[in-house]
Amino acid sequence: VLFIPGSILTLGSGFVFSVVFGLGWGVFLATVAVFVGAGLGAVVAFLLGRYLLQEQVEKLAKKYPVFEAIDKGKYFDVAYIFIDSIR
């Protein structure tokens, strides 16, 4: 959402937590924080796309035929989506 690479945030949190809490607990707490943050970020992105930005997503689906096919449920296998998108 913010276009910040996740690896930089993960490494930074590991460094900060390990300095503050020590190597053992710091790495553990950083791991928990990264997983919780990633999960909450995914939920927020889904909710934004599902409810607040639904009109923009529908416009995007109509603009590109692959997205429209996915939206209508024509493709159930990821391989078909990939193959059709590169033709």
C-alpha positions as CSV (number, residue, x, y, z in Angstrom):
1,V,0.0,0.0,0.0
2,L,2.8,2.4,0.8
3,F,5.2,1.0,-1.8
4,I,7.9,0.3,0.8
5,P,9.8,-2.9,0.3
6,G,8.8,-5.5,2.9
7,S,12.3,-6.8,3.3
8,I,13.6,-3.4,4.5
9,L,10.9,-3.2,7.1
10,T,11.4,-6.8,8.2
11,L,15.2,-6.3,8.6
12,G,14.7,-3.0,10.3
13,S,12.3,-4.3,12.8
14,G,14.6,-7.3,13.6
15,F,17.5,-4.9,14.2
16,V,15.5,-2.5,16.4
17,F,13.9,-5.2,18.4
18,S,17.1,-7.1,18.9
19,V,18.9,-3.9,20.2
20,V,16.0,-3.1,22.6
21,F,15.1,-6.6,23.8
22,G,18.3,-8.6,23.2
23,L,19.0,-11.0,20.4
24,G,16.7,-13.9,21.5
25,W,13.6,-12.0,22.6
26,G,14.2,-9.3,20.0
27,V,14.1,-11.7,17.1
28,F,11.1,-13.5,18.5
29,L,9.2,-10.2,19.0
30,A,10.2,-8.9,15.6
31,T,9.0,-12.1,14.0
32,V,5.6,-11.8,15.7
33,A,5.3,-8.1,14.8
34,V,6.1,-8.8,11.2
35,F,3.6,-11.6,10.9
36,V,0.8,-9.6,12.7
37,G,1.6,-6.5,10.6
38,A,1.5,-8.5,7.3
39,G,-1.7,-10.2,8.2
40,L,-3.4,-6.9,9.2
41,G,-2.1,-5.3,6.1
42,A,-3.6,-8.0,3.9
43,V,-7.0,-7.7,5.7
44,V,-7.0,-3.9,5.2
45,A,-6.0,-4.2,1.5
46,F,-8.8,-6.7,1.0
47,L,-11.4,-4.6,2.8
48,L,-10.4,-1.5,0.8
49,G,-10.7,-3.3,-2.5
50,R,-13.9,-5.0,-1.5
51,Y,-15.9,-2.2,-0.1
52,L,-14.3,1.3,-0.4
53,L,-12.7,1.0,-3.9
54,Q,-15.2,-1.4,-5.5
55,E,-16.1,0.9,-8.4
56,Q,-12.5,1.4,-9.3
57,V,-11.9,-2.4,-9.2
58,E,-14.9,-2.9,-11.5
59,K,-13.6,-0.3,-14.0
60,L,-10.2,-2.1,-13.9
61,A,-11.9,-5.5,-14.5
62,K,-13.8,-4.1,-17.5
63,K,-10.7,-2.5,-19.0
64,Y,-8.6,-5.7,-19.0
65,P,-10.3,-8.9,-20.3
66,V,-8.2,-11.2,-18.1
67,F,-9.5,-9.4,-15.0
68,E,-13.1,-9.5,-16.3
69,A,-12.7,-13.3,-17.0
70,I,-11.5,-13.8,-13.4
71,D,-14.3,-11.7,-12.0
72,K,-16.9,-13.7,-13.9
73,G,-15.4,-17.0,-12.8
74,K,-14.5,-18.3,-16.3
75,Y,-11.0,-19.4,-15.1
76,F,-10.6,-21.7,-12.1
77,D,-7.0,-22.8,-12.7
78,V,-4.2,-20.4,-12.3
79,A,-2.3,-22.0,-15.2
80,Y,-5.1,-21.0,-17.6
81,I,-5.0,-17.4,-16.4
82,F,-1.3,-17.2,-16.9
83,I,-1.3,-18.8,-20.3
84,D,-4.2,-16.7,-21.5
85,S,-2.5,-13.5,-20.2
86,I,0.7,-14.1,-22.2
87,R,-1.0,-14.8,-25.5
